[in-house]
Amino acid sequence: MAVDKRSARLGVLATVSLLLIGLLGARLWFLQGVQSESYQAKVTASKLRTVYIAAERGRIFDAKGRIMADNERVLTVTVDWAVVKKEKNRLALFSRLSGPLKTPVDDLMRRYDPCYKLPKPCTKAQLYDTLLPLPLKEDVDEPTVNFLKERGEDYPGVDVVEQYKRVYPYAPLASHVVGYMGGISANSLKSYLAQGYKRNERVGQFGVEQSMERELHGQWGKRVYEVDASGAIVRELVDQRVEPVAGFDIQLSIDLDIQQYAEQALETELKSRRNLPTDLKQADSAPHNPCDLKTNCRTRVYQQTLADGSKVDYPEWVQHKAPAGSVVVLNQGNGQVVAMASYPTFDNRWMESGIDGTKYKELFPSTNPDGTPIDPDQSILVNRAVQGSYNIGSTIKPFVAWSAMHSGLINANTVFQDKGTYTLQSIDPSNCQQNGGIARCIFKNAASKSTNQPAVYGPVTVSDALAVSSDSFFYALGERFWQASRNLPNQESLLKTDLQRFGFGLKTGVQLPFEQKGRVPDNASKKALVDKGVLGKGEVPRLVVGDNVLAAIGQGLFASTPLQLADAYATLANGGFLLQPSIIKAIYAPLVPDAGPGMADLAAGTVVKSYDAPVVRDSLEMPANIIQPILNGLHRVIRGKGVKFGIYHATTGEYLFSGFPVEIDGKTGTAQGAASLPWNDSSVFGAFSTDDTLPYTVVSYLEKSGYGAKAAAPLTKCMFLALAGKVTLDPVQISDPLDLNSTVAAPPKQLRDATCLGGLVSSDRG
């Protein structure tokens, strides 16, 4: 008998139907109950469009209100991300846009997908924020904008928005100080996004643009619009409007009149040092020649004995390389930086010019054509005033003298018998090189031009030693400091402790990025250098007496930036107050009005924060019995007199500054370079005015440019003449348009009248 299965099937279908209806009901309940708010928000959001409005970046002025960094409104062509979501649509639209925008299709495609047509694996991050329209071309001209707007149906989702472009009206002046802008790097993206930045913003990458980024940036605004299904705007939700807030305007302490003169003088002097005359009887290089100058022995060679005892013959003279340098002008009363020049320099407008990577590498190479790293001497994007970590030669001596008298090792009347050389007293003679040992025990003064032998100054006091720059006097102090430190807890460096009081080995705190702290050597710093392989083989990973002896004359492991050195000299000038240098003079409320082309009306602005009051980092004891012998010595460097021991030894600057109309005290320095060859010497000079109406300290540092009295001292001399109004300065003018066909990072600039750089110099190195 057949069984009727229809009822069973109907039962199963009914059960399944009931289950499906139950599930559907549960889902509807879940959507309308539990997740109703979430989905309603999505529906609402789909009907709203948020347009973010960039804030105007704060501007940067010099001390007199000249606008060093400004903003220019530009038109940018954008496209809605949703319109180009599908690659087919994207390729078609970008192909039509390529012609009007004069941009290859692949470049437009990489705006959307950075890895488009690039070898895999490609890990390039998305550069543009998906909350903002995708920018396709910046700084588009009006005819192109009109063309696109008139053909809107051919370019769906394409729009034109106003944005800001950074401009530098007085470039390339002070480019190392002002800096430049660039895209947010992958390493810093997360941090910037957390601060409210957008992915495709340009931010400060160097100079004040970077160090004062937060103050300059401002805050984004927004408009919220209700749109219909086609994306057309129905209305603005005014209650959700947020106005953008412009960034603060910043006034620098830099005076472009002095800044321009410093850059001109620095470049002029460096170039002159590369082209010294070849006639030894007339050449400024003559004192370097080991031959008897009376015979003009051009055929002789210079034989150098290396540390391992081997001898190497060098040509009797090699022209100075003079590749780089810096000048710092500091107000010693309040710590404000009046000028800061660094060479080689660059034009920061290149970073806003839209050049491609090939052009950028041509202007700012990091490697040679063969792929080897570029000579660090040729590095352009380095502010040598704060990033250059140098030996400073004899310019360290005033601070070593202060330390020695402050510590009681000597007093103003202590007499040292300078024999031209100094032999260490703390080492067993059998361990010295001259007796077959390995230790260097004999240290020599610089050679005298008249004898070609180490200069012998006879009995000298601290003032004498500073005036004629007696190395032996300070070698002896270096060893005394070493011996005194052996008796201290943990054998800490007494010399380091005192030199740090003047700011050496510590960052100054100036508002510029990438500042180096220099080095006052101790056991830890030497071990670090040994571990990194910086020092030669056989160097022990701890400080030895020879290290301290060399540090006492600013050589060896000691290092300082030019700004640190200027700050230390300013401390001597102002009575013992180590100040924090400031590149900022004031911060103004946003949108200081203009006072004409390239000028801001500072009188109409509102100061939010002033930096006029000096910030004291340390206060040093300057009793007369300590400071006066030092000031006497520094004054004699400029005005004379020297010392007479058999022959008269002029001070290191008295001939150069003969009849100089500005009252200054100063000190020459010559930092020996590779293999102690004279053409590798770097030239240093630090000086400060003793005239209260000219409260300035100037430090010049010229790499591989010769004796301190012959390159840096004349440059410093020119700077004081400029500060005192004794020379005519070229007017500071708004720059001509940037030449995009140029192949140099910055055009050459030199003094029209370089007379101040000339003059006689003394016979011996300082």
RANORNOR-V861704 format. One record per pair of residues at least 24 apart in sequence whose ideal C-beta (glycine too) atoms are under 8 Angstrom apart, sorted by the first residue. I is the first residue (numbers start at 1). GAP is how many residues later the second one is. If there is no record, write none. Layout:
I & GAP
I & GAP
This chain:
47 & 179
47 & 180
47 & 181
48 & 176
48 & 177
48 & 178
48 & 179
48 & 189
49 & 175
49 & 176
49 & 177
49 & 178
49 & 182
49 & 184
50 & 81
50 & 172
50 & 173
50 & 174
50 & 175
51 & 171
51 & 172
51 & 173
51 & 174
52 & 79
52 & 80
52 & 146
52 & 168
52 & 169
52 & 170
53 & 167
53 & 168
53 & 169
53 & 170
53 & 190
53 & 191
54 & 109
54 & 110
54 & 166
54 & 190
55 & 162
55 & 163
55 & 164
55 & 165
55 & 166
55 & 189
55 & 190
55 & 191
55 & 192
56 & 108
56 & 162
56 & 188
56 & 190
56 & 191
56 & 534
56 & 535
57 & 107
57 & 109
57 & 159
57 & 160
57 & 161
57 & 189
57 & 190
58 & 154
58 & 157
58 & 158
58 & 159
58 & 160
58 & 188
58 & 189
58 & 190
58 & 191
58 & 192
58 & 532
59 & 190
59 & 191
59 & 533
59 & 541
60 & 118
60 & 148
60 & 149
60 & 156
60 & 189
60 & 190
60 & 191
60 & 192
61 & 188
61 & 189
61 & 190
61 & 191
61 & 531
61 & 539
61 & 541
62 & 108
62 & 112
62 & 189
62 & 190
62 & 192
62 & 193
62 & 194
62 & 197
63 & 188
63 & 189
63 & 190
63 & 191
63 & 192
63 & 193
63 & 275
63 & 522
64 & 191
64 & 192
64 & 193
65 & 186
65 & 530
65 & 534
65 & 535
65 & 536
65 & 537
66 & 103
66 & 104
66 & 190
66 & 532
66 & 533
66 & 534
66 & 666
67 & 102
67 & 103
67 & 527
67 & 531
67 & 532
67 & 533
68 & 100
68 & 101
68 & 102
68 & 105
68 & 106
68 & 110
68 & 184
68 & 186
68 & 188
69 & 97
69 & 98
69 & 99
69 & 109
69 & 140
70 & 96
70 & 97
70 & 98
70 & 99
71 & 93
71 & 94
71 & 95
71 & 96
72 & 92
72 & 93
72 & 94
72 & 95
73 & 89
73 & 90
73 & 91
73 & 92
74 & 64
74 & 65
74 & 66
74 & 88
74 & 89
74 & 90
74 & 91
75 & 64
75 & 65
75 & 66
75 & 67
75 & 70
75 & 85
75 & 86
75 & 87
75 & 88
76 & 59
76 & 60
76 & 61
76 & 62
76 & 63
76 & 64
76 & 84
76 & 85
76 & 86
76 & 87
77 & 24
77 & 58
77 & 59
77 & 60
77 & 63
77 & 67
77 & 68
77 & 71
77 & 81
77 & 82
77 & 83
78 & 54
78 & 55
78 & 56
78 & 57
78 & 58
78 & 80
78 & 81
78 & 82
78 & 83
79 & 54
79 & 55
79 & 57
79 & 78
79 & 79
79 & 80
80 & 53
80 & 54
80 & 77
80 & 79
80 & 151
81 & 31
81 & 49
81 & 52
81 & 53
82 & 75
83 & 73
83 & 74
84 & 28
84 & 50
84 & 73
93 & 62
93 & 63
93 & 64
93 & 65
94 & 42
96 & 58
96 & 59
97 & 39
97 & 58
97 & 61
100 & 44
100 & 47
100 & 48
101 & 35
101 & 36
101 & 39
101 & 43
103 & 33
103 & 34
108 & 28
111 & 24
111 & 25
125 & 61
125 & 64
126 & 73
127 & 56
127 & 72
127 & 73
128 & 71
128 & 72
129 & 69
129 & 70
129 & 71
130 & 69
131 & 67
132 & 66
132 & 68
133 & 26
133 & 28
135 & 65
138 & 25
138 & 27
138 & 216
139 & 26
139 & 215
165 & 187
166 & 36
166 & 43
166 & 186
167 & 182
167 & 185
168 & 180
168 & 181
168 & 184
168 & 567
169 & 429
169 & 565
169 & 566
170 & 86
170 & 428
170 & 562
170 & 563
170 & 564
170 & 565
171 & 176
171 & 177
171 & 178
171 & 564
171 & 567
172 & 173
172 & 174
172 & 175
172 & 176
172 & 177
172 & 563
172 & 574
172 & 575
173 & 83
173 & 86
173 & 87
173 & 90
173 & 559
174 & 78
174 & 80
174 & 82
174 & 85
174 & 89
174 & 166
175 & 32
175 & 170
175 & 171
175 & 172
175 & 173
175 & 571
176 & 30
176 & 31
176 & 164
176 & 165
176 & 166
176 & 169
176 & 170
176 & 207
176 & 209
177 & 30
177 & 31
177 & 75
177 & 77
177 & 82
177 & 163
177 & 206
177 & 335
177 & 406
178 & 29
178 & 30
178 & 31
178 & 74
178 & 170
179 & 25
179 & 26
179 & 27
179 & 28
179 & 29
179 & 30
179 & 31
179 & 32
179 & 169
179 & 334
180 & 24
180 & 25
180 & 26
180 & 27
180 & 29
180 & 168
180 & 170
180 & 171
180 & 172
181 & 24
181 & 28
181 & 170
181 & 171
182 & 169
196 & 24
205 & 146
206 & 175
206 & 307
207 & 141
207 & 176
207 & 305
207 & 306
208 & 42
208 & 44
208 & 303
208 & 304
208 & 375
208 & 376
210 & 303
211 & 300
211 & 301
211 & 302
212 & 38
212 & 299
212 & 372
215 & 32
215 & 33
215 & 35
215 & 372
216 & 31
216 & 32
216 & 34
217 & 30
218 & 26
218 & 27
218 & 28
218 & 29
218 & 372
219 & 25
219 & 26
220 & 24
221 & 24
245 & 345
246 & 344
246 & 345
247 & 343
248 & 339
248 & 340
248 & 341
248 & 342
248 & 360
249 & 338
249 & 339
249 & 340
249 & 341
249 & 342
249 & 343
249 & 351
249 & 356
250 & 334
250 & 336
250 & 337
250 & 338
251 & 333
251 & 334
251 & 335
251 & 336
251 & 337
251 & 351
252 & 331
252 & 332
252 & 333
253 & 78
253 & 83
253 & 84
253 & 85
253 & 329
253 & 330
253 & 331
253 & 332
253 & 358
254 & 83
254 & 84
254 & 85
254 & 86
254 & 329
255 & 83
255 & 84
256 & 476
257 & 472
257 & 475
258 & 71
258 & 80
258 & 81
258 & 461
258 & 464
258 & 465
258 & 471
259 & 79
259 & 80
259 & 81
259 & 82
260 & 469
260 & 470
260 & 472
261 & 78
261 & 457
261 & 458
261 & 461
261 & 466
261 & 468
261 & 469
261 & 490
262 & 65
262 & 67
262 & 77
262 & 78
262 & 79
262 & 457
262 & 460
263 & 78
263 & 80
263 & 82
263 & 486
264 & 466
264 & 485
264 & 486
264 & 487
265 & 62
265 & 450
265 & 453
265 & 454
265 & 457
265 & 486
265 & 489
265 & 491
265 & 492
266 & 59
266 & 60
266 & 61
266 & 75
266 & 77
266 & 434
266 & 436
266 & 449
267 & 76
267 & 78
267 & 481
267 & 482
267 & 483
268 & 482
268 & 483
268 & 486
268 & 489
269 & 56
269 & 433
269 & 436
269 & 442
269 & 445
269 & 446
269 & 488
270 & 52
270 & 53
270 & 54
270 & 55
270 & 73
270 & 432
270 & 435
271 & 51
271 & 479
272 & 482
272 & 485
273 & 47
273 & 49
273 & 410
273 & 429
273 & 432
273 & 433
273 & 438
274 & 45
274 & 46
274 & 47
274 & 48
275 & 44
276 & 43
276 & 44
280 & 37
283 & 34
284 & 422
284 & 426
284 & 477
285 & 32
285 & 35
285 & 393
285 & 394
285 & 421
286 & 163
287 & 160
287 & 162
287 & 420
287 & 476
287 & 477
287 & 478
288 & 29
288 & 390
288 & 391
288 & 418
289 & 27
289 & 28
290 & 26
290 & 157
290 & 162
291 & 25
291 & 161
292 & 160
293 & 156
302 & 375
304 & 371
304 & 372
304 & 373
306 & 369
307 & 229
312 & 363
314 & 363
317 & 362
318 & 359
318 & 361
319 & 360
320 & 359
320 & 384
320 & 385
320 & 386
321 & 56
321 & 358
321 & 382
321 & 383
322 & 380
322 & 381
322 & 382
322 & 383
322 & 389
323 & 52
323 & 54
323 & 55
323 & 380
323 & 381
324 & 53
324 & 54
324 & 55
324 & 60
324 & 64
324 & 378
324 & 379
325 & 59
325 & 375
325 & 376
325 & 377
325 & 378
325 & 380
325 & 387
326 & 57
326 & 58
326 & 59
326 & 62
326 & 236
326 & 374
326 & 375
327 & 58
327 & 235
327 & 371
327 & 372
327 & 373
327 & 374
327 & 388
327 & 389
327 & 392
328 & 57
328 & 234
328 & 235
328 & 237
328 & 238
328 & 370
328 & 371
329 & 237
329 & 367
329 & 368
329 & 369
329 & 390
329 & 394
330 & 233
330 & 236
330 & 237
330 & 240
330 & 251
330 & 366
330 & 367
330 & 368
330 & 369
331 & 364
331 & 365
331 & 366
332 & 237
332 & 238
332 & 241
332 & 242
332 & 247
332 & 356
332 & 357
332 & 363
332 & 364
332 & 365
333 & 241
333 & 281
333 & 362
334 & 245
334 & 248
334 & 278
334 & 279
334 & 280
335 & 232
335 & 235
335 & 244
335 & 245
335 & 246
335 & 247
335 & 279
335 & 280
336 & 245
336 & 246
336 & 247
336 & 249
336 & 275
336 & 276
337 & 173
337 & 226
337 & 244
337 & 245
337 & 246
338 & 358
338 & 385
339 & 380
340 & 43
340 & 45
340 & 46
340 & 223
340 & 243
341 & 44
342 & 40
342 & 41
342 & 42
342 & 43
343 & 41
344 & 34
344 & 35
344 & 36
344 & 401
344 & 402
345 & 35
345 & 400
345 & 401
346 & 34
346 & 35
346 & 399
346 & 400
347 & 391
347 & 398
347 & 399
347 & 400
349 & 386
349 & 389
350 & 388
350 & 395
353 & 385
353 & 387
355 & 385
362 & 381
363 & 380
363 & 381
363 & 382
364 & 381
377 & 326
377 & 327
380 & 365
383 & 129
383 & 131
384 & 178
384 & 317
384 & 319
385 & 176
385 & 177
385 & 178
386 & 122
386 & 124
386 & 126
386 & 128
386 & 129
386 & 130
386 & 175
386 & 176
386 & 177
387 & 127
387 & 128
387 & 129
387 & 174
388 & 128
388 & 173
388 & 174
388 & 313
388 & 315
389 & 127
389 & 129
389 & 130
389 & 170
389 & 171
389 & 172
390 & 169
390 & 170
390 & 171
390 & 172
390 & 281
390 & 292
390 & 294
390 & 311
390 & 313
391 & 163
391 & 164
391 & 165
391 & 167
391 & 168
391 & 280
391 & 281
391 & 291
392 & 162
392 & 166
392 & 168
392 & 173
392 & 277
392 & 279
392 & 292
392 & 309
393 & 160
393 & 161
393 & 162
393 & 275
393 & 276
393 & 277
393 & 278
393 & 279
393 & 289
393 & 291
393 & 315
393 & 373
394 & 75
394 & 77
394 & 80
394 & 159
394 & 160
394 & 258
394 & 273
394 & 274
394 & 275
394 & 276
394 & 290
394 & 314
394 & 372
395 & 159
395 & 170
395 & 272
395 & 273
395 & 274
395 & 289
395 & 290
395 & 291
395 & 304
395 & 313
396 & 103
396 & 108
396 & 155
396 & 156
396 & 157
396 & 158
396 & 162
396 & 164
396 & 273
397 & 68
397 & 69
397 & 72
397 & 77
397 & 155
397 & 156
397 & 157
397 & 270
398 & 68
398 & 171
398 & 174
398 & 232
398 & 235
398 & 236
398 & 269
399 & 99
399 & 100
399 & 103
399 & 105
399 & 169
400 & 74
400 & 77
400 & 78
400 & 95
400 & 99
400 & 152
400 & 153
401 & 61
401 & 64
401 & 65
401 & 73
401 & 76
401 & 228
401 & 229
401 & 232
402 & 96
402 & 100
402 & 218
402 & 224
402 & 225
402 & 228
403 & 78
403 & 91
403 & 92
403 & 95
403 & 96
404 & 58
404 & 73
404 & 76
404 & 77
405 & 57
405 & 220
405 & 221
405 & 224
406 & 92
406 & 215
406 & 220
407 & 74
407 & 77
407 & 87
407 & 91
409 & 68
409 & 71
409 & 72
409 & 75
410 & 52
410 & 67
410 & 70
411 & 214
412 & 49
412 & 50
412 & 51
412 & 213
412 & 214
412 & 216
412 & 217
413 & 48
414 & 47
414 & 48
415 & 44
415 & 45
415 & 46
416 & 43
416 & 44
416 & 45
416 & 49
416 & 54
416 & 56
416 & 57
416 & 60
417 & 41
417 & 42
418 & 27
418 & 38
418 & 39
418 & 40
418 & 41
418 & 42
418 & 47
418 & 52
418 & 54
418 & 55
418 & 227
419 & 37
419 & 53
420 & 24
420 & 25
420 & 33
420 & 34
420 & 35
420 & 36
420 & 37
420 & 52
421 & 24
421 & 33
421 & 51
422 & 49
422 & 50
422 & 53
422 & 54
422 & 127
424 & 55
424 & 121
424 & 122
424 & 125
425 & 54
426 & 53
426 & 56
426 & 57
426 & 119
427 & 118
438 & 100
439 & 107
440 & 106
443 & 28
443 & 29
443 & 32
443 & 106
444 & 27
444 & 28
445 & 25
445 & 26
445 & 27
446 & 25
446 & 224
446 & 318
446 & 319
446 & 320
447 & 317
447 & 318
448 & 199
448 & 201
448 & 315
448 & 316
449 & 314
449 & 315
450 & 197
450 & 313
455 & 194
455 & 309
456 & 189
456 & 190
457 & 186
457 & 188
457 & 192
458 & 185
458 & 187
458 & 188
459 & 186
460 & 183
461 & 168
462 & 167
462 & 168
462 & 171
463 & 166
463 & 167
463 & 169
463 & 170
463 & 173
464 & 169
464 & 179
465 & 168
466 & 164
466 & 167
466 & 168
466 & 170
466 & 171
466 & 201
467 & 166
467 & 169
467 & 170
467 & 173
467 & 174
467 & 175
467 & 176
467 & 184
467 & 185
468 & 174
468 & 175
468 & 181
468 & 182
468 & 183
468 & 184
468 & 296
468 & 298
469 & 168
469 & 183
469 & 198
469 & 199
469 & 295
469 & 296
469 & 297
471 & 82
474 & 78
474 & 79
475 & 74
475 & 77
475 & 78
477 & 75
478 & 67
478 & 70
478 & 71
478 & 72
478 & 73
478 & 74
478 & 75
479 & 66
479 & 69
479 & 70
481 & 67
481 & 71
482 & 63
482 & 66
482 & 67
485 & 63
492 & 30
493 & 27
493 & 28
493 & 29
493 & 50
493 & 55
495 & 25
495 & 53
495 & 56
495 & 57
496 & 24
496 & 25
496 & 26
501 & 77
501 & 117
501 & 119
502 & 65
502 & 66
502 & 69
502 & 76
502 & 118
503 & 61
503 & 64
503 & 65
503 & 68
503 & 75
503 & 114
503 & 115
504 & 54
504 & 56
504 & 60
504 & 64
506 & 58
508 & 53
508 & 55
508 & 56
508 & 59
508 & 72
508 & 73
509 & 71
509 & 72
509 & 106
509 & 108
510 & 53
510 & 70
510 & 71
510 & 72
510 & 73
511 & 71
511 & 72
511 & 73
512 & 71
515 & 46
515 & 48
516 & 45
518 & 41
518 & 42
518 & 43
518 & 46
519 & 38
519 & 39
519 & 40
520 & 31
520 & 38
521 & 26
521 & 27
521 & 30
521 & 35
521 & 36
521 & 37
525 & 32
526 & 31
529 & 28
554 & 115
554 & 117
555 & 116
555 & 117
562 & 137
562 & 138
562 & 139
563 & 136
565 & 119
565 & 121
565 & 134
565 & 136
566 & 120
566 & 131
566 & 132
566 & 133
568 & 118
569 & 97
569 & 117
569 & 118
569 & 119
569 & 128
569 & 130
570 & 118
570 & 127
571 & 49
572 & 55
572 & 58
572 & 59
572 & 62
572 & 93
572 & 116
573 & 92
573 & 115
573 & 116
573 & 117
573 & 122
573 & 124
574 & 121
575 & 47
576 & 43
576 & 44
576 & 45
576 & 46
576 & 51
577 & 37
577 & 39
577 & 41
577 & 42
577 & 43
578 & 38
578 & 39
578 & 40
578 & 41
578 & 42
579 & 35
579 & 36
579 & 37
579 & 38
580 & 34
580 & 35
580 & 36
580 & 37
582 & 29
582 & 33
584 & 27
585 & 25
585 & 26
585 & 27
586 & 24
586 & 25
586 & 26
597 & 137
598 & 136
631 & 34
634 & 31
634 & 32
634 & 33
634 & 53
635 & 30
635 & 55
637 & 28
637 & 29
637 & 30
637 & 31
637 & 129
638 & 26
638 & 27
638 & 28
638 & 49
642 & 120
649 & 114
649 & 115
650 & 112
650 & 113
650 & 114
651 & 111
652 & 56
652 & 57
652 & 61
652 & 110
652 & 112
652 & 113
652 & 114
653 & 56
653 & 60
653 & 108
653 & 109
653 & 113
654 & 108
655 & 104
655 & 105
655 & 106
655 & 107
656 & 53
656 & 57
656 & 58
656 & 61
656 & 103
656 & 104
656 & 105
656 & 106
657 & 56
657 & 60
657 & 102
658 & 101
658 & 102
660 & 57
660 & 60
661 & 60
661 & 63
661 & 65
662 & 27
662 & 29
662 & 32
662 & 58
662 & 59
662 & 61
662 & 62
662 & 64
663 & 26
663 & 27
663 & 28
664 & 24
664 & 25
664 & 26
664 & 56
665 & 25
666 & 47
666 & 50
667 & 99
668 & 39
668 & 40
668 & 41
668 & 44
668 & 45
668 & 97
668 & 98
669 & 39
669 & 43
669 & 97
670 & 36
670 & 37
670 & 38
670 & 95
670 & 96
673 & 31
678 & 28
679 & 25
679 & 27
680 & 24
681 & 24
681 & 25
681 & 26
681 & 84
683 & 24
683 & 25
683 & 27
683 & 28
683 & 29
683 & 30
684 & 24
684 & 28
685 & 24
685 & 27
685 & 28
685 & 30
685 & 31
686 & 30
687 & 29
687 & 33
689 & 31
689 & 34
694 & 26
694 & 29
694 & 30
696 & 24
696 & 27
698 & 25
707 & 54
707 & 58
707 & 59
708 & 57
708 & 58
709 & 52
709 & 53
709 & 56
709 & 57
710 & 51
713 & 48
714 & 42
714 & 43
714 & 44
714 & 45
715 & 42
717 & 39
717 & 40
717 & 42
718 & 33
718 & 38
718 & 39
721 & 35
727 & 26
727 & 29
728 & 25
